[in-house]
């Protein structure tokens, strides 16, 4: 699937926002709502993967501009 520059930028922004949201849910949830450590670790792992995906997408965007 080929995405143009603006689509890749939007997708990277969505991934970054989801990563921040998942990290916030895991941190706040573990302290305030008492979710388990395993669930918080899974959410933080997903958040990290989303950051990596966003960085890869942004890297493709930068390589297209060269």
C-alpha positions as CSV (number, residue, x, y, z in Angstrom):
1,X,0.0,0.0,0.0
2,X,1.5,3.3,-1.1
3,X,0.7,6.4,1.0
4,X,1.5,10.0,0.0
5,X,3.4,12.4,2.2
6,X,0.4,13.9,4.0
7,X,-1.1,10.4,4.6
8,X,2.2,9.2,6.1
9,X,2.4,12.3,8.3
10,X,-1.1,11.8,9.5
11,X,-0.5,8.1,10.2
12,X,2.7,8.9,12.2
13,X,0.8,11.5,14.2
14,X,-2.0,9.1,15.0
15,X,0.5,6.5,16.1
16,X,2.3,9.0,18.3
17,X,-1.0,10.1,19.9
18,X,-2.1,6.5,20.5
19,X,1.3,5.8,22.1
20,X,0.9,8.7,24.5
21,X,-2.6,7.7,25.3
22,X,-1.7,4.1,26.0
23,X,1.3,5.2,28.2
24,X,-1.0,7.5,30.1
25,X,-3.6,4.8,30.6
26,X,-1.1,2.3,31.9
27,X,0.6,4.8,34.3
28,X,-2.6,6.3,35.6
29,X,-4.4,3.0,35.6
30,X,-1.8,1.3,37.6
31,X,-1.7,3.9,40.3
32,X,-5.3,5.2,40.4
33,X,-7.5,2.3,39.2
34,X,-5.3,-0.6,40.3
35,X,-4.9,-2.4,37.1
36,X,-2.4,-5.2,37.3
37,X,1.3,-4.8,36.6
38,X,1.1,-7.2,33.7
39,X,-1.6,-5.2,32.0
40,X,0.4,-2.0,32.5
41,X,3.5,-3.7,31.1
42,X,1.5,-4.8,28.0
43,X,0.1,-1.3,27.4
44,X,3.6,0.2,27.7
45,X,5.0,-2.4,25.3
46,X,2.2,-1.6,22.8
47,X,3.0,2.1,23.3
48,X,6.7,1.5,22.6
49,X,5.8,-0.4,19.4
50,X,3.6,2.4,18.2
51,X,6.4,4.9,18.8
52,X,8.7,2.6,16.7
53,X,6.1,2.5,13.9
54,X,5.7,6.3,14.0
55,X,9.5,6.7,13.7
56,X,9.7,4.2,10.8
57,X,6.8,6.1,9.0
58,X,8.6,9.4,9.6
59,X,11.8,7.9,8.3
60,X,10.2,6.9,5.1
61,X,8.8,10.4,4.8
62,X,12.2,11.9,5.2
63,X,13.8,9.5,2.7
64,X,11.2,10.5,0.1
65,X,12.1,14.1,0.4
66,X,15.8,13.5,-0.4
